[in-house]
Amino acid sequence: MIQDLIIDGLLVIIIFACLFLFKIGKRNETMTRKQKKNLQRIFVATVILLVVQTIGVRIFAFFGDNRWLRLVVYLVIYYIIGNDIVYKAYKGIRNGQVFDENFLMVVASLGALILAVAENGDYMEAIAVMLFYQVGEWFQSYAVNRSRKNITELMDIRPDHANIEADGQIKQVDPDEVMIGDIIIVRPGEKVPIDGIVIEGHSSLDTAALTGESLPKDVSIDDEIISGCINMTGVLKIKTTRLFGESTVSRILDLVENASNRKARSEDFIAKFARYYTPIVCIAALALAIVPPMISYAFGNDPEVYTWIYRALSFLVASCPCALVISIPLSFFAGIGGASREGILIKGSNFLETLSKTDVVVFDKTGTLTKGVFEVVAIHHNKKAREELLYYAAYAESASGHPISRSIREAYGKQIDTTKVRDIEEISGEGVVATVDGRIVLAGNDKLMKRFAIDYKDCHSIGTIVHIAIDNVYEGHIVIADIEKPNAGKAIAALKDAHITKTVMLTGDKEKVAAKVAHDLKIDEYYSELLPQDKVTKVEYLLAQNKKGKLAFVGDGINDAPVLSRADIGIAMGAMGSDAAIEAADIVLMDDDPLKIAKAIRISKKCLRIVYQNIIFSIFIKIMTLILVALGIANMWLAVFADVGVMILAVLNAIRCLFVNKL
């Protein structure tokens, strides 16, 4: 009586849950067509089952309590709720893949029906096994779909079309049709379809889907622009520099879509476990049904065949490895998806697993910990005013394309009147000599000063020193340096908080420059004046030293491809447009914020923590349930609740990997 009330209560809960989910699905369109169909089937079967449970006794009594009528009614319900599982089991047998969860459920539920017919017992248990299994499968499917939908929305950067300008007309074309050098128009609210350079207009771009950065990025004429961003304000004319298939958006989408092909060791373990586990439990269930009755019969006791077959069928229900097979790949998928939302692209779950074991992080300096661009950081002058010294230096350097010259002009910040400059001579490796406003200006290093016998002053500041002399009189010098990124120091501290035991910096810069950066950022070790091949040698040396954990190398992805490939895990910084980065690195950060490195490590550790939780929890409950069923302490009801319940809990736990924004 109490069991019947519990069953009726569960059926009512399922009916109301279905109605609620119908409402949610209709309002938010969060279900696929298949999920809606399956939910309708569960709802219909549950309603019929509840009706049969409550008033079926009277109906069957009216027909003389015909057992075959009862069987037909329950078979109809069974068909409604379980026909797809039966078909999947049949397909598996036909394709030689017999031992899967569908086969186990069909054998167990049909076996329970046969036992009920033989003993003229209750058919409810056999139907309920399939019903609750389908409820669990539906929730698993819904959870997976929601995680995929969230990732798809977050990475919804694929453009639908491109607006191309031809013969004074604008027409929409497929992005694949746009050639390099074509002019495309991007209106406000549209996605940038192809990488290119802005030739007209200025605007703000929403780059959140690519970088996880909420602040808009301003662009104007001559700025490079990457596909996948959303144009927010002005109309932009862009000259394309890549084909659509080679553009940033295509490479990113390909990377994310193929991430699931690279499986972690945990996933491989679960796949192998399921392959051997299922046949073993089937053999064990068969032995449970045959061996004990034979032993009882041999000793002259009642073999209790029905009891042991029932236990064997319950054993099959309890043995389904659904929680493991579903939740582990889902955990990695959700972890990769959550990371992509934060602008961290991980090429596969194997790299996510390796990253979680990282305890040494090696950095390239330029472009990774520093901005990779020269800036004026100090001006030391004699009698001339600071602005006047910068004026003469900027005009003298006005014709040079050297990065040092560009940084001086940018610091000056005003339009240069080229009519004021003449007789420019650039001396390779030393500097420039020019006439500015009729005065001879020397701008260069100490070699240039020595060439013209100028008595200059040494500077103790770290950086490149540009000495300035006017009419053979020394007037001062300008200090130019590659400045540290604002978050570089915080990034190193965050890595320490993430239990990274050692940080190392490799650079081709001079000892004095490297020492200052390492000191400022509190980096444990540094190696300076290295050639590209020397960096590979140093990484191999550090790998040999670090035998227990894993080593990650972080570089800008352009000149560091050999080192990125050699490290246990290669991380490319700020490399959205770099082919070398995406090819060589295992993880690509979509902006140049070094703080994302620590976040990537925290995401990987959270994901692996959840994976191990699911493995331990699922196997423990599974073993305990199998023992209880084999001993006759637990029946088929407990077996199905244990299976479905553990699966739902494991899937919900796996979905936690998707939520990484607060890490």
C-alpha positions as CSV (number, residue, x, y, z in Angstrom):
1,M,0.0,0.0,0.0
2,I,2.7,2.4,1.0
3,Q,4.7,1.5,-2.2
4,D,1.7,2.2,-4.3
5,L,1.3,5.6,-2.8
6,I,4.9,6.4,-3.3
7,I,4.7,5.3,-7.0
8,D,1.5,7.4,-7.5
9,G,3.2,10.4,-5.9
10,L,6.3,10.0,-8.2
11,L,4.0,9.7,-11.3
12,V,2.2,12.9,-10.3
13,I,5.5,14.7,-9.8
14,I,6.7,13.6,-13.2
15,I,3.4,14.9,-14.8
16,F,3.7,18.3,-13.2
17,A,7.5,18.4,-14.0
18,C,6.6,17.7,-17.7
19,L,4.0,20.5,-17.8
20,F,6.5,22.9,-16.2
21,L,9.2,22.0,-18.7
22,F,6.8,22.4,-21.6
23,K,6.1,25.9,-20.4
24,I,9.8,26.7,-20.0
25,G,10.7,25.2,-23.4
26,K,8.0,27.1,-25.1
27,R,9.0,30.4,-23.6
28,N,12.8,30.1,-24.0
29,E,13.1,27.7,-26.9
30,T,15.7,25.8,-24.9
31,M,14.7,22.3,-26.2
32,T,15.4,20.6,-29.4
33,R,12.6,19.0,-31.4
34,K,13.7,15.5,-30.3
35,Q,13.7,16.6,-26.6
36,K,10.2,17.9,-26.9
37,K,9.0,14.7,-28.6
38,N,10.6,12.6,-25.8
39,L,9.1,14.8,-23.1
40,Q,5.6,14.4,-24.7
41,R,6.1,10.7,-24.8
42,I,7.1,10.6,-21.1
43,F,4.1,12.8,-20.2
44,V,1.6,10.6,-22.2
45,A,3.0,7.3,-20.8
46,T,3.0,8.7,-17.2
47,V,-0.6,9.9,-17.4
48,I,-1.8,6.5,-18.8
49,L,0.3,4.7,-16.1
50,L,-1.2,6.9,-13.4
51,V,-4.8,6.2,-14.7
52,V,-4.1,2.4,-14.8
53,Q,-2.6,2.5,-11.3
54,T,-5.5,4.4,-9.7
55,I,-8.6,3.0,-11.5
56,G,-7.1,0.1,-13.5
57,V,-8.1,-2.4,-10.8
58,R,-11.8,-1.6,-11.3
59,I,-11.5,-1.8,-15.1
60,F,-9.7,-5.1,-15.1
61,A,-12.2,-6.5,-12.6
62,F,-15.0,-5.5,-14.9
63,F,-13.4,-7.8,-17.6
64,G,-12.9,-10.6,-15.1
65,D,-9.4,-9.6,-14.1
66,N,-8.0,-11.0,-17.4
67,R,-4.2,-11.3,-17.0
68,W,-3.7,-11.0,-20.8
69,L,-5.7,-7.8,-21.0
70,R,-3.5,-6.4,-18.3
71,L,-0.4,-7.5,-20.2
72,V,-1.6,-5.8,-23.4
73,V,-2.3,-2.5,-21.6
74,Y,1.1,-2.5,-19.9
75,L,2.8,-3.5,-23.2
76,V,1.2,-0.5,-24.9
77,I,2.6,1.7,-22.2
78,Y,5.9,0.0,-22.5
79,Y,5.9,0.6,-26.2
80,I,5.1,4.3,-25.8
81,I,7.9,4.9,-23.3
82,G,10.6,2.4,-24.5
83,N,10.3,1.8,-28.2
84,D,13.4,3.9,-29.0
85,I,15.5,2.1,-26.4
86,V,14.4,-1.3,-27.9
87,Y,15.3,-0.1,-31.4
88,K,18.7,1.2,-30.2
89,A,19.4,-2.2,-28.6
90,Y,18.4,-4.0,-31.8
91,K,20.7,-1.7,-33.9
92,G,23.5,-2.4,-31.4
93,I,23.1,-6.1,-31.7
94,R,22.9,-5.9,-35.5
95,N,26.1,-3.8,-35.7
96,G,28.0,-6.1,-33.3
97,Q,28.0,-3.6,-30.4
98,V,25.8,-5.6,-28.1
99,F,26.8,-4.6,-24.6
100,D,25.6,-1.1,-24.0
101,E,23.2,0.6,-21.6
102,N,20.3,0.1,-24.1
103,F,20.8,-3.6,-24.2
104,L,21.0,-3.8,-20.4
105,M,17.7,-1.8,-19.9
106,V,15.8,-3.9,-22.5
107,V,16.9,-7.2,-21.1
108,A,16.1,-6.1,-17.5
109,S,12.7,-4.5,-18.3
110,L,11.5,-7.3,-20.7
111,G,12.8,-9.9,-18.2
112,A,10.8,-8.3,-15.4
113,L,7.7,-8.4,-17.7
114,I,8.2,-12.1,-18.5
115,L,8.6,-12.8,-14.7
116,A,5.4,-10.9,-14.0
117,V,3.5,-12.9,-16.7
118,A,4.9,-16.2,-15.3
119,E,4.0,-15.4,-11.8
120,N,0.9,-13.4,-12.6
121,G,2.5,-10.5,-10.7
122,D,2.7,-6.8,-10.9
123,Y,3.8,-5.4,-14.3
124,M,4.4,-1.9,-12.8
125,E,8.0,-2.6,-11.8
126,A,9.1,-3.5,-15.4
127,I,7.4,-0.4,-16.8
128,A,8.7,1.9,-14.1
129,V,12.3,0.7,-14.8
130,M,12.0,2.0,-18.4
131,L,10.1,5.2,-17.4
132,F,12.6,6.4,-14.8
133,Y,15.5,5.5,-17.1
134,Q,13.9,7.6,-19.8
135,V,13.4,10.5,-17.3
136,G,17.1,10.3,-16.5
137,E,18.1,10.1,-20.1
138,W,16.0,13.2,-20.9
139,F,17.6,15.3,-18.1
140,Q,21.0,14.2,-19.3
141,S,20.1,15.1,-22.9
142,Y,18.7,18.5,-21.8
143,A,21.8,19.3,-19.7
144,V,24.2,18.4,-22.6
145,N,22.1,20.5,-25.0
146,R,22.0,23.5,-22.7
147,S,25.8,23.4,-22.2
148,R,26.2,23.1,-26.0
149,K,23.7,25.9,-26.6
150,N,25.5,28.2,-24.0
151,I,28.8,27.6,-25.8
152,T,27.3,28.1,-29.2
153,E,25.8,31.4,-28.1
154,L,29.0,32.5,-26.5
155,M,30.9,31.6,-29.6
156,D,28.3,32.9,-32.0
157,I,30.8,34.7,-34.2
158,R,30.2,33.1,-37.5
159,P,29.0,35.8,-39.9
160,D,25.9,35.1,-42.1
161,H,27.0,37.4,-45.0
162,A,29.4,40.0,-46.2
163,N,28.5,43.4,-47.7
164,I,30.7,43.9,-50.7
165,E,31.1,47.1,-52.7
166,A,31.1,46.7,-56.4
167,D,30.3,49.2,-59.2
168,G,29.1,51.7,-56.6
169,Q,26.5,49.2,-55.3
170,I,26.5,47.3,-52.0
171,K,25.3,43.7,-52.2
172,Q,25.2,40.8,-49.8
173,V,27.4,37.8,-50.6
174,D,28.5,34.6,-48.9
175,P,31.8,35.4,-47.0
176,D,33.5,32.5,-48.9
177,E,33.0,34.6,-52.1
178,V,35.1,37.6,-50.9
179,M,38.6,37.8,-52.2
180,I,41.8,39.3,-50.6
181,G,41.8,43.0,-51.4
182,D,38.0,43.4,-51.7
183,I,36.3,46.3,-50.0
184,I,33.6,45.2,-47.5
185,I,31.1,47.4,-45.6
186,V,30.2,46.6,-42.0
187,R,27.2,48.5,-40.7
188,P,26.4,49.0,-37.0
189,G,25.1,45.8,-35.4
190,E,26.8,43.5,-38.0
191,K,29.6,41.0,-37.4
192,V,32.9,41.7,-39.1
193,P,33.0,38.8,-41.5
194,I,36.7,38.7,-42.6
195,D,40.0,40.0,-41.3
196,G,41.2,43.3,-42.9
197,I,42.3,46.9,-42.5
198,V,40.0,49.9,-41.9
199,I,40.2,52.3,-44.9
200,E,37.3,54.5,-44.0
201,G,35.3,55.3,-40.9
202,H,35.7,54.8,-37.2
203,S,33.7,52.8,-34.7
204,S,33.7,50.8,-31.5
205,L,33.8,47.0,-31.6
206,D,32.3,44.5,-29.2
207,T,35.0,41.8,-28.9
208,A,33.4,39.9,-25.9
209,A,32.8,36.7,-27.9
210,L,36.4,36.6,-28.9
211,T,38.3,37.9,-25.9
212,G,35.8,37.8,-23.0
213,E,36.6,41.6,-22.6
214,S,33.4,43.6,-21.9
215,L,34.9,47.0,-22.8
216,P,34.5,48.0,-26.5
217,K,37.6,48.5,-28.7
218,D,37.9,51.7,-30.7
219,V,39.1,51.4,-34.3
220,S,39.8,53.9,-37.1
221,I,41.6,54.3,-40.4
222,D,44.7,52.0,-40.8
223,D,43.8,49.8,-37.8
224,E,43.8,46.1,-38.3
225,I,40.4,44.4,-37.6
226,I,39.6,40.8,-37.0
227,S,36.6,38.8,-38.0
228,G,34.0,37.8,-35.3
229,C,33.8,41.2,-33.6
230,I,30.5,43.1,-33.7
231,N,30.5,46.7,-35.1
232,M,28.7,48.9,-32.5
233,T,28.6,52.4,-33.8
234,G,29.9,53.8,-37.1
235,V,30.0,52.4,-40.7
236,L,33.3,50.8,-41.5
237,K,34.9,50.2,-44.9
238,I,37.4,47.4,-44.6
239,K,40.0,46.1,-47.2
240,T,40.2,42.4,-46.6
241,T,43.6,40.8,-45.9
242,R,42.6,37.1,-45.7
243,L,40.1,34.7,-47.3
244,F,37.2,33.7,-45.1
245,G,38.5,30.2,-44.6
246,E,41.8,31.6,-43.3
247,S,40.3,34.3,-41.2
248,T,40.4,34.5,-37.4
249,V,36.7,33.6,-37.0
250,S,37.1,30.4,-39.1
251,R,40.2,29.2,-37.3
252,I,38.6,29.8,-33.9
253,L,35.4,28.0,-34.8
254,D,37.4,25.1,-36.2
255,L,39.6,25.0,-33.1
256,V,36.5,24.9,-30.7
257,E,34.6,22.4,-32.8
258,N,37.5,20.0,-33.0
259,A,38.5,20.3,-29.4
260,S,36.5,17.2,-28.5
261,N,38.6,15.0,-30.8
262,R,41.6,15.3,-28.5
263,K,40.6,13.2,-25.5
264,A,42.1,13.4,-22.0
265,R,43.5,10.2,-20.3
266,S,40.5,10.3,-18.0
267,E,38.1,10.1,-21.0
268,D,40.1,7.3,-22.6
269,F,40.0,5.4,-19.2
270,I,36.2,5.7,-19.1
271,A,35.8,4.6,-22.7
272,K,38.0,1.5,-22.1
273,F,36.3,0.9,-18.7
274,A,32.8,0.8,-20.3
275,R,34.1,-1.4,-23.1
276,Y,35.2,-4.1,-20.7
277,Y,32.8,-3.4,-17.8
278,T,29.5,-4.0,-19.6
279,P,30.3,-7.6,-20.9
280,I,31.7,-8.4,-17.4
281,V,28.5,-7.4,-15.6
282,C,26.3,-9.2,-18.2
283,I,28.3,-12.4,-17.5
284,A,28.1,-11.7,-13.8
285,A,24.3,-11.3,-14.0
286,L,24.0,-14.5,-16.0
287,A,26.0,-16.3,-13.4
288,L,23.8,-14.8,-10.6
289,A,20.8,-16.2,-12.4
290,I,22.2,-19.7,-12.9
291,V,24.9,-20.6,-10.4
292,P,23.0,-20.1,-7.0
293,P,19.9,-22.1,-8.2
294,M,22.2,-24.9,-9.5
295,I,24.1,-25.0,-6.1
296,S,20.8,-25.1,-4.2
297,Y,19.4,-27.9,-6.5
298,A,22.6,-29.9,-6.0
299,F,22.2,-29.8,-2.2
300,G,18.5,-30.8,-2.5
301,N,17.1,-27.4,-1.6
302,D,14.5,-25.3,-3.4
303,P,16.5,-23.6,-6.3
304,E,14.2,-20.4,-6.1
305,V,14.8,-19.8,-9.8
306,Y,12.4,-16.8,-9.9
307,T,14.2,-15.0,-7.0
308,W,17.7,-15.4,-8.6
309,I,16.5,-14.3,-12.1
310,Y,14.9,-11.3,-10.5
311,R,18.1,-10.4,-8.7
312,A,20.1,-10.9,-12.0
313,L,17.7,-8.5,-13.8
314,S,18.0,-6.0,-11.0
315,F,21.8,-6.4,-11.2
316,L,21.7,-5.5,-14.9
317,V,19.6,-2.3,-14.2
318,A,22.0,-1.3,-11.4
319,S,25.1,-2.0,-13.6
320,C,24.4,0.7,-16.3
321,P,27.6,2.8,-16.5
322,C,25.6,5.9,-17.7
323,A,26.9,8.3,-15.1
324,L,30.5,7.7,-16.0
325,V,30.1,7.4,-19.8
326,I,28.0,10.6,-20.0
327,S,29.4,12.9,-17.2
328,I,33.1,12.6,-17.8
329,P,33.2,13.8,-21.5
330,L,30.5,16.4,-20.6
331,S,32.8,17.7,-17.8
332,F,35.6,18.3,-20.3
333,F,33.3,19.7,-22.9
334,A,31.8,22.2,-20.4
335,G,35.3,23.1,-19.1
336,I,36.5,23.9,-22.6
337,G,33.2,25.8,-23.3
338,G,33.5,27.8,-20.1
339,A,37.1,28.7,-20.9
340,S,36.2,29.8,-24.4
341,R,33.6,32.2,-22.9
342,E,36.5,33.9,-21.1
343,G,38.6,34.2,-24.2
344,I,40.7,31.1,-23.5
345,L,40.7,28.6,-26.4
346,I,41.8,25.1,-25.4
347,K,42.4,22.7,-28.3
348,G,41.4,19.5,-26.5
349,S,40.5,17.9,-23.2
350,N,44.0,16.4,-23.1
351,F,45.5,19.9,-22.9
352,L,43.0,20.8,-20.2
353,E,44.2,17.8,-18.2
354,T,47.9,18.6,-18.7
355,L,47.3,22.2,-17.7
356,S,45.8,21.2,-14.4
357,K,49.1,19.4,-13.6
358,T,51.3,22.4,-14.4
359,D,53.7,23.6,-11.7
360,V,56.3,25.6,-13.8
361,V,55.4,28.5,-16.1
362,V,58.0,29.9,-18.4
363,F,57.5,33.2,-20.1
364,D,58.9,34.9,-23.1
365,K,59.4,38.6,-22.2
366,T,58.7,40.8,-25.2
367,G,55.0,40.8,-26.1
368,T,54.1,38.6,-23.2
369,L,55.1,40.3,-20.0
370,T,55.9,43.6,-21.7
371,K,53.9,45.4,-24.4
372,G,56.4,44.7,-27.2
373,V,56.3,48.3,-28.3
374,F,58.8,51.0,-27.5
375,E,57.7,54.1,-25.6
376,V,59.4,57.2,-24.3
377,V,59.7,56.7,-20.5
378,A,62.0,59.6,-19.5
379,I,63.6,62.7,-21.0
380,H,66.7,64.1,-19.3
381,H,67.6,67.5,-20.5
382,N,70.1,70.3,-19.8
383,K,69.1,73.9,-20.5
384,K,66.6,73.1,-23.3
385,A,63.0,72.6,-22.1
386,R,61.6,69.0,-22.2
387,E,59.2,69.9,-25.1
388,E,61.9,71.6,-27.1
389,L,64.2,68.6,-26.8
390,L,61.5,66.3,-27.9
391,Y,60.6,68.6,-30.8
392,Y,64.1,68.5,-32.3
393,A,64.4,64.8,-31.8
394,A,61.0,64.1,-33.4
395,Y,61.8,66.3,-36.5
396,A,65.2,64.7,-36.9
397,E,63.7,61.2,-36.7
398,S,60.7,62.2,-39.0
399,A,61.9,60.2,-42.0
400,S,63.0,57.0,-40.2
401,G,61.0,53.9,-40.1
402,H,62.8,52.5,-37.1
403,P,60.7,51.5,-34.0
404,I,62.8,53.9,-31.9
405,S,62.0,56.8,-34.3
406,R,58.3,56.0,-34.3
407,S,58.2,56.0,-30.5
408,I,59.8,59.5,-30.4
409,R,57.3,60.8,-32.9
410,E,54.4,59.3,-31.0
411,A,55.6,60.9,-27.8
412,Y,55.8,64.3,-29.6
413,G,52.2,63.8,-30.6
414,K,51.9,66.7,-33.1
415,Q,51.8,67.0,-36.8
416,I,55.3,67.2,-38.3
417,D,55.9,69.9,-40.9
418,T,58.5,68.3,-43.2
419,T,59.4,71.6,-44.8
420,K,61.3,72.4,-41.6
421,V,63.6,69.4,-42.1
422,R,66.3,68.9,-44.7
423,D,69.6,67.1,-45.2
424,I,68.5,64.0,-43.3
425,E,71.3,61.3,-43.1
426,E,70.7,58.0,-41.3
427,I,73.9,56.4,-40.1
428,S,73.2,52.6,-39.7
429,G,73.6,51.4,-36.1
430,E,74.2,54.9,-34.8
431,G,71.4,57.4,-35.4
432,V,70.5,60.3,-37.7
433,V,71.8,63.7,-38.6
434,A,69.4,66.3,-39.9
435,T,69.0,70.1,-40.2
436,V,65.9,71.3,-38.3
437,D,65.0,75.0,-38.5
438,G,68.5,75.6,-39.9
439,R,70.1,73.9,-36.9
440,I,72.1,70.7,-37.1
441,V,70.6,68.0,-34.9
442,L,72.3,64.8,-33.9
443,A,70.0,62.0,-32.5
444,G,71.4,58.6,-31.8
445,N,73.5,56.4,-29.5
446,D,76.9,57.0,-27.9
447,K,78.6,55.9,-31.1
448,L,77.1,58.8,-32.9
449,M,78.2,61.2,-30.2
450,K,81.7,59.8,-30.4
451,R,81.7,60.1,-34.2
452,F,81.1,63.9,-33.9
453,A,83.2,64.3,-30.7
454,I,80.3,65.3,-28.6
455,D,80.8,65.2,-24.8
456,Y,77.7,63.3,-23.8
457,K,76.5,62.0,-20.4
458,D,75.8,58.4,-19.6
459,C,72.4,57.4,-18.3
460,H,71.8,54.8,-15.7
461,S,68.1,54.2,-16.6
462,I,67.2,50.9,-18.1
463,G,66.3,51.1,-21.8
464,T,67.5,52.5,-25.1
465,I,69.2,55.9,-24.8
466,V,68.9,58.4,-27.6
467,H,71.4,61.3,-27.1
468,I,70.5,64.7,-28.6
469,A,73.1,67.3,-29.7
470,I,72.2,70.6,-31.4
471,D,74.9,72.6,-33.3
472,N,77.5,70.3,-31.7
473,V,76.3,71.1,-28.1
474,Y,75.0,68.2,-26.0
475,E,71.4,69.0,-24.9
476,G,70.3,65.7,-23.1
477,H,68.9,62.3,-23.9
478,I,65.6,60.4,-24.2
479,V,65.1,57.0,-22.6
480,I,63.0,54.5,-24.5
481,A,61.9,51.2,-23.2
482,D,59.5,48.3,-23.7
483,I,57.3,48.8,-20.7
484,E,55.7,46.1,-18.6
485,K,52.0,45.3,-19.1
486,P,49.8,46.7,-16.4
487,N,48.6,43.2,-15.2
488,A,52.0,41.5,-15.5
489,G,52.9,41.7,-11.8
490,K,49.3,40.6,-10.8
491,A,49.6,37.7,-13.2
492,I,52.7,36.4,-11.6
493,A,51.1,36.8,-8.1
494,A,48.0,35.0,-9.4
495,L,50.1,32.1,-10.6
496,K,51.6,31.7,-7.1
497,D,48.1,31.7,-5.7
498,A,47.2,28.9,-8.2
499,H,50.1,26.8,-6.6
500,I,52.6,27.3,-9.5
501,T,55.9,26.5,-7.8
502,K,58.3,28.3,-10.2
503,T,58.1,31.1,-12.7
504,V,60.9,31.6,-15.3
505,M,61.5,34.4,-17.9
506,L,63.5,33.9,-21.1
507,T,64.5,36.9,-23.2
508,G,67.0,38.0,-25.9
509,D,67.4,41.3,-24.1
510,K,70.5,42.4,-22.2
511,E,71.2,41.2,-18.6
512,K,70.4,44.6,-17.1
513,V,67.0,44.9,-18.8
514,A,66.0,41.3,-17.9
515,A,67.1,41.7,-14.3
516,K,64.9,44.8,-13.9
517,V,61.8,43.1,-15.4
518,A,62.3,40.0,-13.3
519,H,62.8,42.0,-10.1
520,D,59.7,44.2,-10.8
521,L,57.5,41.3,-11.5
522,K,58.9,39.0,-8.8
523,I,59.8,36.2,-11.2
524,D,61.8,33.4,-9.7
525,E,64.4,32.9,-12.4
526,Y,65.4,34.6,-15.6
527,Y,67.8,33.9,-18.5
528,S,68.9,36.8,-20.8
529,E,70.6,37.4,-24.1
530,L,69.1,34.2,-25.6
531,L,68.8,33.4,-29.3
532,P,65.6,31.6,-30.4
533,Q,67.4,28.2,-30.4
534,D,68.8,29.0,-27.0
535,K,65.2,29.3,-25.7
536,V,64.5,25.7,-26.8
537,T,67.6,24.5,-25.0
538,K,66.6,26.3,-21.8
539,V,63.1,24.8,-21.9
540,E,64.6,21.3,-22.4
541,Y,66.9,22.0,-19.4
542,L,63.9,23.1,-17.3
543,L,61.8,20.1,-18.4
544,A,64.6,17.7,-17.3
545,Q,64.7,19.4,-13.9
546,N,60.9,19.3,-13.5
547,K,60.2,15.5,-13.6
548,K,57.1,15.4,-11.4
549,G,54.8,18.2,-12.8
550,K,54.3,19.8,-16.2
551,L,55.9,22.8,-17.7
552,A,53.9,25.5,-19.6
553,F,55.6,28.0,-22.0
554,V,53.9,31.3,-22.7
555,G,54.9,33.3,-25.7
556,D,53.5,35.7,-28.3
557,G,53.2,32.8,-30.8
558,I,55.0,34.4,-33.6
559,N,58.7,33.9,-32.9
560,D,58.2,31.2,-30.2
561,A,56.7,28.4,-32.2
562,P,59.6,25.9,-31.6
563,V,59.4,26.6,-27.8
564,L,55.6,26.4,-27.7
565,S,55.8,23.0,-29.4
566,R,58.6,21.7,-27.1
567,A,56.9,22.5,-23.8
568,D,54.4,20.2,-22.1
569,I,51.8,22.8,-22.8
570,G,52.2,25.8,-25.1
571,I,50.2,29.0,-24.4
572,A,50.0,31.8,-27.1
573,M,49.4,35.3,-25.7
574,G,47.3,37.9,-27.6
575,A,47.6,35.9,-30.8
576,M,44.2,36.3,-32.5
577,G,45.7,37.0,-35.9
578,S,48.8,34.8,-35.6
579,D,48.8,31.6,-37.7
580,A,52.0,30.5,-36.0
581,A,50.3,30.8,-32.6
582,I,47.2,28.8,-33.4
583,E,49.2,26.1,-35.1
584,A,52.0,25.7,-32.5
585,A,50.2,26.4,-29.2
586,D,47.9,24.1,-27.3
587,I,46.0,27.0,-25.7
588,V,45.4,30.4,-27.3
589,L,44.5,33.4,-25.2
590,M,42.3,35.8,-27.2
591,D,43.8,39.0,-25.7
592,D,47.2,39.9,-24.3
593,D,46.1,39.9,-20.6
594,P,48.6,37.7,-18.7
595,L,46.1,37.3,-15.9
596,K,44.2,34.9,-18.1
597,I,47.0,32.3,-17.7
598,A,46.2,31.8,-14.0
599,K,42.5,31.8,-14.8
600,A,43.1,29.0,-17.4
601,I,45.0,27.0,-14.8
602,R,42.2,27.5,-12.2
603,I,39.6,26.4,-14.8
604,S,41.5,23.2,-15.6
605,K,41.9,22.3,-12.0
606,K,38.2,22.9,-11.3
607,C,37.3,20.7,-14.3
608,L,39.6,17.8,-13.3
609,R,38.4,18.1,-9.7
610,I,34.8,17.6,-10.9
611,V,35.9,14.7,-13.2
612,Y,37.5,12.8,-10.3
613,Q,34.5,13.6,-8.1
614,N,32.2,12.0,-10.6
615,I,34.4,9.0,-11.2
616,I,34.8,8.2,-7.4
617,F,31.1,8.9,-6.6
618,S,29.7,7.0,-9.5
619,I,31.9,3.9,-9.1
620,F,31.4,3.8,-5.3
621,I,27.6,4.0,-5.5
622,K,27.6,1.5,-8.4
623,I,29.6,-1.1,-6.5
624,M,27.5,-0.7,-3.3
625,T,24.3,-1.0,-5.3
626,L,25.5,-4.1,-7.1
627,I,26.5,-5.8,-3.9
628,L,23.1,-5.0,-2.2
629,V,21.2,-6.3,-5.3
630,A,23.3,-9.5,-5.4
631,L,22.6,-10.1,-1.7
632,G,18.9,-9.6,-2.2
633,I,18.8,-6.5,0.1
634,A,17.9,-4.1,-2.8
635,N,15.3,-4.7,-5.4
636,M,14.8,-3.4,-8.9
637,W,13.3,-0.2,-7.7
638,L,16.4,0.8,-5.7
639,A,18.6,-0.3,-8.7
640,V,16.8,2.0,-11.1
641,F,16.8,4.9,-8.7
642,A,20.4,4.4,-7.9
643,D,21.3,4.4,-11.6
644,V,19.2,7.3,-12.7
645,G,19.8,9.3,-9.6
646,V,23.6,9.0,-9.8
647,M,23.5,9.8,-13.5
648,I,21.5,13.0,-12.9
649,L,23.7,14.1,-10.0
650,A,26.9,13.4,-12.0
651,V,25.6,15.3,-15.0
652,L,24.5,18.3,-12.9
653,N,28.0,18.3,-11.2
654,A,29.6,18.2,-14.7
655,I,27.7,21.3,-15.8
656,R,29.4,23.2,-13.0
657,C,32.5,23.2,-15.3
658,L,30.7,25.7,-17.5
659,F,30.6,28.4,-14.8
660,V,34.1,29.8,-14.6
661,N,33.5,33.6,-14.6
662,K,34.2,34.0,-10.9
663,L,37.4,31.8,-10.8
